[in-house]
Amino acid sequence: MRILYVITKSEYGGAQTHIFQLSRYMKQQGHSVAVMSYPGGWLEQEIQNANLKSQNKVKFYKNPYFKNSYNPVLGLKAMAEIRRAVNDFKPDLVSCHSTVAGFWGRMALKNKITTIFTAHGWGFSQGTPFLRKSLVVLAEKLVAKFCDKIICVSEYDKELALKHKIAKPGKLIVIHNGVEIDKVKIEKCKAKNYTSKVKIVFVGRLSKQKDPLLLLKAFNLLTQDLKEKSEILMVGDGEKRKELERFIEENKLDEKVKLLGVLPRENVFQTLGESDIFVLTSNYEGFPMTILEAMSCGLPVIASDVGGVREAVNEDNGFLIQRGNKEGFKKALVKLIENPDLRKRMGQNARKRAEKEFSLEKMLEKTFKVYQSFET
């Protein structure tokens, strides 16, 4: 089988990790794989690195017209690049990911080739601005007819699609994201020191969607004693970084908050493994890969109760907080900082749940079965 993956951005993120996992697996199964995205970034680099070690290489197509926009001029140019890649690679199946690439990809192909769209959280999820939400609903309804299957990464996303009548139930299928369960990393995580300074980690884009400032505001509500017992590690970059830097300076949190920027994937896991609590303060989500990665490293989770987050996080392995509730995040932080036994128990439960319900192998096998259902 020849498979072409299409995604808007190449930057490090959950959807990009998902595609890298799939492309690597399909290649290992002997299939020919190609990926198209905006040039540069983590995904392109990872593919290039993997190609150095393999005879069966993944071809990478650059599409400089993939932007977070429905601009028709950019769209026409993006579709022309997609068609050029299709004519060159001659795929049996095209797998589109992310809102913009998913839209232009389906518009370019219009069922001429078997096409699957994976929704990594809809662009009309709870918390999305009204005008954008309305536009995305119309766009998704338009192009839903131009694909053979829509994979949702959470039950929440499937229900949301049905609510907005994006597609009929038979076209929608749920396959949760999967995380690689590394036994060596897990053993290291088990050896956490629950008596040293508590490390609170955030991994994600420093963007309006992820609302990282909310974590700093909640942390700033802690007593001085609890602040002295803990610190925050923030992995990621984005347009909110300057705002975070100002808040840190104004509230004299320089020694308590470390902005680590974008890290290589192995360093992200190292940071998770050395941390004690994972926090995600998103305004809206699909089914965040970062939560699964944190769970696989034995971290209890404090997260906004948005999207499909509650399908991974429950009272056994973390806390679900109402979106934007600074006081709620503060109270959860207090409970976990003050109680190392609770951190340890929840972390162990998180790791077991990730291994049992959200393994990478399970996601890959289910996705491949979908592909195989269209083989002639």
Secondary structure, 3 states (H helix, E strand, C coil): CEEEEEECCCCCCHHHHHHHHHHHHHHHCCCEEEEEECCCCHHHHHHHHHHCCCCCCCEEEECCCCCCCCCHHHHHHHHHHHHHHHHHHCCCEEEEECHHHHHHHHHHHCCCCEEEEEECCCCCCCCCCHHHHHHHHHHHHHHHCCCCEEEECCHHHHHHHHHCCCCCHHHEEECCCCECCCHHHHHHHHCCCCCCCEEEEEECCCCCCCCHHHHHHHHHCCCHHHHHCEEEEEEECCCCHHHHHHHHHHCCCCCCEEEEECCCHHHHHHHHHHCCEEEECCCCCCCCHHHHHHHHCCCCEEEECCCCHHHCCCCCCEEEECCCCHHHHHHHHHHHHHCHHHHHHHHHHHHHHHHHHCEHHHHHHHHHHHHHCCCC
